[in-house]
Amino acid sequence: MRIIVDSNRIISALIKDGLTRKILISKNIDFYTIDYVIDEIRRYKDYIMKKSKMDEEEIELLFDLVMQNVNIIPEEDIRKHMDKAIKIMKDIDINDSPILASALSFSNEGIWSEDKDLYRQDKVKIWKTTDLKRYI
């Protein structure tokens, strides 16, 4: 099973040792994301440290562990689908276009996100955390 993972799921896994982290480190699902998500997570590092009560070194180690099971989609693959993604998301939340474009760029089962705006589009299946629970 190939799933695109949104930044909100990775951030959640870094903050709390719960179901989201368990899913992300599971070997039963192949996860994919984009460089933008990695950059976004790094911008939220202080927030993650505060919420998780971990220091920077612990967060970095955990981030490395989580990312061992997440593949980065080449930016050029995503760029090819950005116009279509923008068209789909322009009246919903245009900021979600890159993650949608990533899902349009190769064969996969959809996007794992808790972002309600992504549920409003109908081109790509959106998975909730509880939906993925059965695959681990």
BADO-599370 format. One line per 10 residues: number of its first residue (from 1); their letters; for each residue z, y, x of N, C-alpha, C. Coordinates in Angstrom, 1 decimal, decimal comma. Each point is the difference from the previous one (the first is absolute). Layout:
! residues N
NUM> a> Z/Y/X/Z/Y/X/Z/Y/X | ...
END
This chain:
! residues 136
1> mriivdsnri> 0,0/-1,2/0,8/0,0/1,2/-0,8/0,0/1,2/0,9 | -0,9/1,0/-0,3/-0,1/1,2/0,8/0,3/1,2/-0,9 | 1,0/0,7/0,5/0,6/1,2/-0,8/0,0/1,2/0,8 | -0,4/1,1/-0,5/0,2/1,3/0,6/1,4/0,5/-0,3 | 0,7/0,5/1,0/1,4/0,4/-0,2/0,1/1,5/0,2 | 0,6/0,7/-1,0/0,1/1,4/0,0/1,3/0,4/0,8 | 0,0/1,2/0,4/1,1/0,5/0,9/1,4/-0,1/-0,7 | 0,0/0,2/-1,4/1,3/-0,1/-0,7/0,7/-1,4/0,2 | -0,8/-1,0/0,1/0,6/-1,4/0,1/0,5/-0,2/1,5 | -0,7/0,5/1,0/0,5/-0,1/1,3/1,2/0,8/0,2
11> isalikdglt> 0,0/1,2/-0,5/1,2/0,8/0,1/1,2/-0,6/-0,7 | -0,2/-0,6/-1,1/1,1/-0,7/-0,7/0,5/-1,2/0,8 | -0,9/-0,7/0,6/0,4/-1,1/0,9/0,8/0,4/1,2 | -0,2/1,2/0,5/0,7/0,5/1,1/1,4/0,5/-0,4 | 0,1/0,5/-1,2/1,3/0,6/-0,5/0,9/-1,1/-0,4 | -0,4/-1,0/-0,7/0,9/-1,0/-0,6/-0,5/-1,4/0,3 | 1,0/-0,9/0,3/-0,2/-1,4/0,3/0,0/-0,7/-1,3 | -1,2/0,0/-0,7/-0,1/-0,5/-1,3/-1,3/-0,8/-0,2 | -0,4/-0,1/-1,3/-1,2/-0,8/-0,3/-1,3/0,6/0,6 | -0,1/1,3/0,1/-1,2/0,6/0,6/-0,1/-0,4/1,4
21> rkilisknid> 1,1/0,1/0,8/-0,1/-0,4/1,4/-0,3/-1,5/0,1 | 0,6/-0,8/-0,8/-0,2/-1,4/0,0/-1,5/-0,4/-0,2 | -0,6/0,8/-1,0/-1,4/-0,2/-0,3/-0,9/0,4/1,2 | 0,3/1,1/0,6/-0,8/0,5/1,1/0,1/-0,8/1,3 | 1,0/-0,7/0,2/0,1/-0,8/1,2/-0,4/-1,5/-0,3 | -0,3/-0,3/-1,3/-0,4/-1,3/-0,4/-1,4/-0,3/0,6 | -0,3/-1,2/0,4/-1,3/-0,4/0,5/-0,9/-0,5/-1,0 | 0,4/0,0/-1,3/-0,8/-0,5/-1,1/-1,1/1,0/-0,5 | 0,1/1,3/0,5/-0,9/1,0/-0,5/-0,5/0,7/1,3 | -1,3/0,3/0,0/-0,6/0,8/1,1/0,0/1,5/-0,5
31> fytidyvide> 0,8/0,8/0,7/0,0/1,4/-0,4/-0,9/0,9/0,8 | -0,5/1,1/-0,6/-0,9/0,9/0,7/0,5/1,4/-0,4 | -0,3/1,0/0,9/0,3/1,4/-0,3/-0,9/0,8/0,8 | 0,2/1,3/-0,1/-0,8/1,0/0,8/0,8/0,8/0,9 | -0,6/0,5/1,1/0,7/0,8/0,9/0,8/1,2/-0,6 | -0,5/0,5/-1,1/0,6/1,1/-0,7/1,4/-0,4/-0,4 | 0,2/-1,2/-0,5/1,3/-0,6/-0,4/1,0/0,0/1,1 | -0,5/-0,4/1,2/0,8/-0,1/1,2/0,5/1,4/0,3 | -0,9/1,0/0,0/0,4/1,4/0,3/1,0/0,5/-1,1 | -0,2/-0,3/-1,2/0,9/0,4/-1,1/1,4/-0,6/0,2
41> irrykdyimk> 0,1/-1,2/0,4/1,3/-0,7/0,3/0,7/0,7/1,1 | -0,7/0,3/1,0/0,6/0,7/1,2/0,5/1,4/-0,4 | -0,7/0,7/-0,9/0,5/1,3/-0,5/1,3/-0,1/-0,7 | 0,2/-1,1/-0,6/1,2/-0,3/-0,8/1,1/-0,6/0,8 | -0,1/-0,1/1,3/1,0/-0,7/0,8/1,4/0,5/-0,2 | 0,2/1,3/0,0/1,4/0,5/-0,2/0,5/-0,4/-1,4 | -0,8/0,1/-1,0/0,4/-0,4/-1,3/0,4/-1,5/-0,1 | -0,8/-0,8/0,7/0,2/-1,5/0,1/1,3/-0,3/0,7 | 0,3/0,7/1,1/1,2/-0,2/0,8/1,2/0,4/-0,9 | -0,1/1,1/-0,7/1,1/0,5/-0,8/0,3/-1,0/-1,2
51> kskmdeeeie> -1,0/-0,5/-0,6/0,2/-0,9/-1,2/0,4/-1,4/0,5 | -0,5/-0,4/1,1/0,3/-1,4/0,4/1,3/-0,1/0,8 | 0,4/1,2/0,5/1,2/0,1/0,9/-0,2/-0,8/1,3 | -1,3/0,0/0,5/-0,4/-0,6/1,2/-0,4/1,1/1,0 | 0,2/-0,3/1,3/-0,5/1,0/1,0/-1,5/-0,2/0,2 | -0,5/0,9/0,8/-1,5/0,1/0,3/-0,4/-1,4/0,7 | 0,7/-0,5/0,9/-0,4/-1,2/0,7/0,0/-1,2/-1,0 | 1,0/-0,1/-0,9/0,0/-1,0/-1,0/-1,2/0,1/-1,0 | -0,3/1,2/-0,4/-1,2/0,2/-0,9/-1,2/-0,4/0,7 | -0,2/0,4/1,3/-1,2/-0,4/0,7/-0,1/-1,5/0,2
61> llfdlvmqnv> 1,0/-0,7/0,3/0,0/-1,5/0,1/-0,4/-0,6/-1,4 | 0,6/0,5/-1,0/-0,3/-0,5/-1,4/-1,4/0,3/-0,3 | -0,5/1,2/0,2/-1,3/0,4/-0,2/-1,0/-0,9/0,7 | 0,2/-0,3/1,3/-0,8/-0,9/0,7/0,0/-1,4/-0,6 | 1,1/-0,5/-0,4/0,1/-1,3/-0,7/-0,8/0,0/-1,3 | 0,2/1,0/-0,8/-0,8/0,0/-1,3/-1,5/0,1/0,3 | -0,4/0,8/0,9/-1,4/0,3/0,3/-0,7/-1,2/0,7 | 0,8/-1,0/0,4/-0,7/-1,2/0,6/-0,8/-0,7/-1,1 | 0,3/0,2/-1,3/-0,7/-0,7/-1,0/-0,9/1,0/-0,8 | -0,3/1,1/0,6/-0,8/1,0/-0,7/-1,2/0,4/0,9
71> niipeedirk> -1,2/-0,3/-0,5/-1,2/0,3/0,8/-0,5/1,4/-0,3 | -0,5/0,7/0,9/-0,5/1,4/-0,2/-1,5/-0,1/-0,3 | -0,4/0,6/-1,1/-1,4/0,1/-0,3/-0,7/1,1/0,8 | -1,2/-0,3/0,6/-0,7/1,0/0,8/-0,3/1,2/-0,9 | 0,2/1,2/0,5/-0,2/1,2/-0,7/-1,5/0,1/-0,5 | -0,9/-0,4/0,9/-1,4/0,1/-0,4/-0,4/-0,8/-1,3 | 0,7/-1,1/-0,2/-0,1/-0,8/-1,2/0,5/0,7/-1,2 | 1,0/0,7/0,1/0,6/0,8/-1,1/-0,9/1,2/-0,3 | -0,4/0,7/1,0/-0,9/1,2/-0,2/-1,2/-0,3/-0,8 | -0,5/-1,2/0,1/-1,2/-0,4/-0,8/0,3/0,0/-1,5
81> hmdkaikimk> 1,2/-0,1/-0,4/0,4/-0,2/-1,4/0,8/1,2/-0,5 | 0,2/1,1/0,8/0,8/1,1/-0,4/-0,6/0,8/-1,2 | -1,3/0,2/0,0/-0,6/0,8/-1,1/0,3/-0,7/-1,3 | -0,2/-1,3/-0,1/0,2/-0,8/-1,2/1,5/0,1/-0,4 | 0,9/-0,2/1,0/1,4/0,1/-0,3/0,5/1,4/-0,5 | -0,6/1,0/0,6/0,3/1,4/-0,4/-0,4/0,2/-1,4 | -1,2/-0,5/-0,3/-0,5/0,2/-1,4/0,9/-0,7/-1,0 | 0,5/-1,2/0,4/0,9/-0,7/-0,9/1,3/0,7/-0,2 | 0,6/0,5/1,1/1,3/0,6/0,0/0,1/1,5/-0,2 | -1,1/0,7/-0,1/0,0/1,5/0,0/0,8/0,5/-1,2
91> didindspil> 0,1/-0,6/-1,1/0,7/0,5/-1,2/1,4/-0,7/-0,1 | 0,3/-0,9/1,0/1,3/-0,7/0,0/0,9/0,5/1,1 | -0,3/-0,4/1,2/0,6/0,6/1,2/-0,9/-0,3/1,2 | -0,7/1,1/0,4/-1,0/-0,2/1,0/0,6/-0,4/1,4 | 1,3/0,2/0,2/0,7/-0,4/1,2/0,1/-1,5/0,1 | -0,2/-0,7/-1,1/-0,1/-1,5/0,1/-1,4/-0,6/0,3 | -0,9/0,9/0,2/-1,4/-0,4/0,3/-0,1/-0,9/1,2 | 0,6/0,3/1,1/-0,1/-0,8/1,2/0,4/-1,5/-0,2 | 1,1/-0,2/-0,7/0,5/-1,3/-0,2/-0,9/-0,8/-1,0 | -0,6/0,7/-1,0/-0,9/-0,6/-0,9/-1,3/-0,3/0,8
101> asalsfsneg> -0,5/0,9/0,8/-1,2/-0,3/0,8/0,2/-1,2/0,9 | 1,2/-0,2/0,5/0,3/-1,1/0,9/-0,2/-1,3/-0,8 | 0,4/0,0/-1,3/-0,1/-1,2/-0,8/-1,5/-0,2/-0,4 | -0,8/1,0/0,0/-1,4/-0,1/-0,3/-0,8/-0,5/1,2 | 0,6/0,0/1,2/-0,8/-0,2/1,2/-0,2/-1,4/0,4 | 0,8/-1,0/-0,6/-0,2/-1,4/0,3/0,6/-0,8/-1,1 | -0,3/-1,3/0,0/0,4/-0,9/-1,0/1,6/-0,2/0,1 | 0,7/0,3/-1,1/1,4/-0,2/-0,1/0,5/-0,1/-1,4 | 1,3/-0,3/-0,2/0,5/-0,2/-1,3/0,6/1,3/-0,6 | 0,0/1,1/0,7/0,5/1,2/-0,5/1,0/0,8/0,9
111> iwsedkdlyr> 0,7/0,9/-0,6/0,9/0,9/0,7/1,4/-0,3/-0,5 | 1,0/-0,1/1,0/1,4/-0,1/-0,4/0,6/1,4/0,1 | 0,4/0,5/-1,1/0,6/1,4/0,0/0,8/0,1/-1,3 | 1,0/0,9/0,1/0,8/0,4/-1,2/-0,4/1,4/-0,5 | -1,1/0,5/0,6/-0,5/1,3/-0,4/-0,7/0,0/-1,3 | 0,6/0,6/-1,0/-0,5/-0,1/-1,4/-1,3/0,6/-0,2 | -0,4/1,0/0,9/-1,4/0,5/-0,1/-1,0/-1,0/0,2 | 0,2/-0,9/1,0/-1,0/-1,1/0,3/-0,2/-0,9/-1,2 | 1,0/-0,2/-0,9/-0,1/-0,8/-1,2/-1,0/0,6/-1,0 | -0,2/1,3/0,1/-0,9/0,7/-0,9/-1,5/-0,3/0,2
121> qdkvkiwktt> -0,3/-0,4/1,2/-1,5/-0,4/0,3/-0,2/-1,4/-0,4 | -1,3/-0,4/-0,2/-0,2/-1,4/-0,5/-1,1/-0,7/0,9 | -0,1/0,4/1,2/-1,0/-0,6/0,9/0,6/-1,0/0,9 | 1,3/0,1/0,3/0,6/-0,9/0,9/1,4/-0,4/-0,6 | 0,3/-1,3/0,1/1,3/-0,5/-0,5/1,1/0,6/0,8 | 1,1/0,4/-0,7/1,2/0,5/0,7/1,1/-1,0/-0,2 | 0,6/-0,4/1,0/1,1/-1,0/0,0/1,3/0,7/0,1 | 1,0/-0,4/-0,8/1,4/0,5/0,1/0,7/-1,0/0,9 | 1,1/0,4/0,5/0,8/-0,9/0,9/0,4/-1,3/-0,8 | 0,4/0,1/-1,2/0,3/-1,2/-0,8/-1,2/-0,9/-0,2
131> dlkryi> -1,2/0,5/0,0/-1,2/-0,8/-0,1/-0,2/-0,9/1,3 | 0,4/0,5/1,1/-0,2/-0,7/1,3/1,1/-0,9/0,3 | 1,1/0,1/-0,7/1,2/-0,9/0,3/-0,4/-1,5/0,0 | -0,8/-0,4/-0,9/-0,4/-1,4/-0,1/-0,8/-0,6/1,2 | -0,6/1,0/0,8/-0,8/-0,5/1,1/0,8/-0,2/1,3 | 1,3/0,4/0,0/0,8/-0,3/1,1/0,8/-1,2/-0,2
END
